[in-house]
Amino acid sequence: MGTALLLIDVINDFFDPAGRNYHPSYEAILANIRRVLSAARRSGTLVIHCMEGHRPGVDFEHRKLPVHCIVGEHDAEPAQGIEILDGEVVVRKRRYSAFFGTDLDLVLRERGMERLLVAGVKSHVCIRATIQDAFGYGYEALLVRECTGSNRPHLHEASMEDIERYMGRVISLTEALSLLGEA
């Protein structure tokens, strides 16, 4: 079974203290994401960077939220320590789910991926939407608990429960590292 690591919105907007959507709890999450990313790279696991990348003046999402993460701006670029390496895939998303309106499903199927390790933010918005769509497309989605979070703790916990109950599994950092061949 092929496994891919999906990094959801591991970008400056959330992880740089100057970002509009930064939250102090994301510091520990970023450190854990770096650990999983390093293990994935060592094991040869496919890494997919699913990053918000909006177009000014046309994005429907901006009817609901302030303008953010415009392609080419600092906030839409990878967070420090999450540089994109050759052979890694970038999926720019304009909606919450990394599947909606992107070629993510096609990329995964072309490479024989069936299991998705998921890390990033926000658990109650983009993470949840992506995992729900992954379930709908027939993927096994494994969300790494220590590698995700939200600025809304009550919504984070509700999302963890719903993901575990209805859409996938919530696993520990230790389990994720083990799946990637780390002792």
Backbone hydrogen bonds, N-H to C=O, Kabsch-Sander energy under -0.5 kcal/mol:
donor,donor_aa,acceptor,acceptor_aa,energy
2,G,112,G,-1.0
4,A,115,R,-2.3
5,L,46,L,-3.1
6,L,4,A,-0.6
6,L,117,L,-3.4
7,L,5,L,-0.6
7,L,48,I,-2.8
8,I,6,L,-0.7
8,I,119,A,-3.3
9,D,7,L,-0.7
9,D,50,C,-3.3
11,I,9,D,-1.9
12,N,77,E,-2.5
13,D,75,D,-2.1
14,F,11,I,-1.3
15,F,11,I,-2.1
16,D,12,N,-2.3
19,G,16,D,-3.1
21,N,13,D,-1.8
22,Y,19,G,-1.2
23,H,14,F,-0.9
26,Y,23,H,-2.3
27,E,24,P,-1.5
29,I,25,S,-1.1
30,L,26,Y,-2.8
31,A,27,E,-1.9
32,N,28,A,-1.9
33,I,29,I,-2.6
34,R,30,L,-2.5
35,R,31,A,-1.5
36,V,32,N,-2.2
37,L,33,I,-3.1
38,S,34,R,-2.5
39,A,35,R,-2.2
40,A,36,V,-2.7
41,R,37,L,-2.5
42,R,38,S,-2.4
43,S,39,A,-1.9
44,G,40,A,-0.7
44,G,41,R,-0.8
45,T,40,A,-2.3
46,L,3,T,-1.0
48,I,5,L,-3.0
49,H,89,V,-3.4
50,C,7,L,-2.7
50,C,48,I,-0.9
51,M,49,H,-0.8
51,M,91,V,-2.4
53,G,93,K,-2.1
54,H,69,C,-3.2
58,V,55,R,-1.2
59,D,55,R,-1.2
62,H,59,D,-1.3
63,R,60,F,-2.3
64,K,61,E,-1.5
65,L,61,E,-2.2
71,V,54,H,-2.2
73,E,70,I,-2.6
76,A,73,E,-1.4
77,E,74,H,-1.7
79,A,10,V,-2.2
82,I,79,A,-2.0
85,L,83,E,-0.6
88,E,85,L,-2.1
89,V,47,V,-2.3
91,V,49,H,-3.0
92,R,90,V,-0.5
93,K,51,M,-2.5
93,K,91,V,-0.5
102,T,99,F,-1.6
107,V,103,D,-2.5
108,L,104,L,-2.6
109,R,105,D,-2.6
110,E,106,L,-2.7
111,R,107,V,-1.3
112,G,109,R,-1.3
113,M,108,L,-2.7
114,E,2,G,-2.7
115,R,2,G,-2.6
116,L,140,E,-3.3
117,L,4,A,-2.9
117,L,115,R,-0.5
118,V,116,L,-0.5
118,V,142,L,-2.9
119,A,6,L,-2.2
120,G,147,C,-2.8
121,V,8,I,-1.9
122,K,149,G,-0.6
123,S,149,G,-2.1
125,V,122,K,-1.3
127,I,122,K,-2.3
128,R,122,K,-0.5
128,R,123,S,-0.8
129,A,125,V,-2.6
130,T,126,C,-2.2
131,I,127,I,-2.6
132,Q,128,R,-2.6
133,D,129,A,-2.1
134,A,130,T,-2.5
135,F,131,I,-2.5
136,G,132,Q,-2.0
137,Y,133,D,-2.0
138,G,134,A,-0.5
138,G,135,F,-1.3
139,Y,134,A,-2.7
140,E,114,E,-2.8
141,A,139,Y,-0.8
142,L,116,L,-3.4
142,L,140,E,-0.5
143,L,141,A,-0.5
143,L,169,R,-3.1
144,V,118,V,-2.3
144,V,142,L,-0.5
145,R,143,L,-0.8
145,R,171,I,-3.1
147,C,144,V,-1.9
148,T,145,R,-1.2
149,G,120,G,-0.8
155,L,152,R,-0.7
156,H,152,R,-2.3
157,E,153,P,-2.5
158,A,154,H,-1.8
159,S,155,L,-2.3
160,M,156,H,-2.5
161,E,157,E,-2.2
162,D,158,A,-2.5
163,I,159,S,-3.0
164,E,160,M,-2.3
165,R,161,E,-2.4
166,Y,162,D,-3.0
167,M,162,D,-0.7
167,M,163,I,-1.7
168,G,163,I,-2.7
169,R,141,A,-2.3
171,I,143,L,-2.9
171,I,169,R,-0.6
176,A,172,S,-2.3
177,L,173,L,-2.7
178,S,174,T,-2.1
179,L,175,E,-2.5
180,L,176,A,-1.5
181,G,178,S,-1.9
182,E,177,L,-3.2
